[in-house]
C-alpha cells in the first residue's frame, strides 16, 4: 500500500516536471517567433526609410537590396539574403500597424537602436483598413513569420484579411494557408452554398477521396469569356484547351489530360464527351461535360451513361470507377441532390465562374467573421 502511494507521488512528480518543461518550451518558442517577426518588420522599415530618403540612389540604384545583402554577409550577419530582405520590406509595407508593437518591445529592453524616426513615422493604414483589421496583439500571437510570408504575397487587403481570419480561427499551419491561397479559397467561399465544408477541406493534409479533391466552384476568369456573351459550349471548350495549362492548375493536383470530344457509340448512335482526364492519385478517369446554362436532370442522365460506358469498356486493371463532373454556369442544389442519389461520390455538379465574384460578398463574409 505504502509502495503504491510512493509510486503515485513519484508519477505526479514526473508529470509536473514534464508539464513545466513543455509549457516553458512552448513559451520560449513563442517568444523566439515574436522577436523574429518584429526584427524582420524593423529591417523592412529601415530599408523603406532609406529608399524614401533617396540617399546613394545614384550609387546603388535598383541594386540596393543586393548591396545590403552583400555587406551583411561580409559582416557575417546570417539570414539576410536578397529574397529575405525583399520579404522584410514587403512585410513592413503590408503591415504598418505592427509599428507600435516594435516600439513597445524596444522600449522595454535595454536597446541601443535609434527608434526616434520610427516613433515619428506616420501610419500607412487607410480608413478602410482601420475598420477591417485584426488586433495587432492577436495576429502576432497566432501567426508566425512564415505565415506572414504567405499573407503579404496577397496585395488586396480584404482578401488578405480573409486568410488572416481563417488561419487564426481554424489554426491553419503554413501548409494549410498555402493550400487555401493557391486554390483561391476566398473567392470560392464567396459564392459557395456550404462555406464551412469548403473551409474544412483545407485541413485535409493529403486529400485522397473524390470529394476532397474535386472543387466547387471552379474559377475560369483566365479564359477571357464574358458572362453575358453569346458564347457556345464549343467556345467554352476551345477556350479551355487554349488555356489548358491554367485549366489543369485550376482543376488541382493530379489531373492529366487525355482527350477532347471522346466519341462513344451505341448502335450507330454517337455521343461525345467534352473532356476526358485521368487522375493519377484517384486512379480514375474523370469525364467533364460542359454546360453554358443551368444544370438540368437530363445532364445527370447523360453523364451517368458516360460513366457506365467507361466503367464497362475503358477501365483497366488498377483503375477505380470513373468520375463525372458536370461543369455548368448555374445549378439548383436541391435538384442536384435528388438527381445524384447513390452517386454522390461519382457524379459531381460544379459551377464555373468566368470572372471573380463581387468583392462586396467577400467583405460581408469577413465582417460576419469579425463580429463573431
Buried (B, 14 or more C-beta within 10 A) or exposed (E): EEEEEEEEEEEEEEEEEEEEEEEEEEEEEBEEBBEBBBBBBBBBBBBBBBBEEEEEEEEBEEEBBBBBBEEBEEEEEEEBBBEBBBBBBBBBBBBBBBBEBBBEBBEEEEEEEEBEEBEEBEEBBEEEBEEBBBEBEEBBEBBBBBBBBBBBEBEEBBBBBBBBBBBBEBEBBBEBBBBBBEBBBBBBBBBBEEBEEBBEBBEBEEBEEBEBBBBBBBBBBBBEBEEEEEBEBEBBBBBBEEBEEBBBBBBBEBBEBBBBEBEBEEEEEEEEBBBBBBBEEBEBBBBBBBBBEEBBEEBBEBBBBBBEBBBEEBBEEEBBBBBBBBBBBEBEEEBBEEBBEEBEEBBBBBBBBBEBBEBEEBBEBBEEBEEE
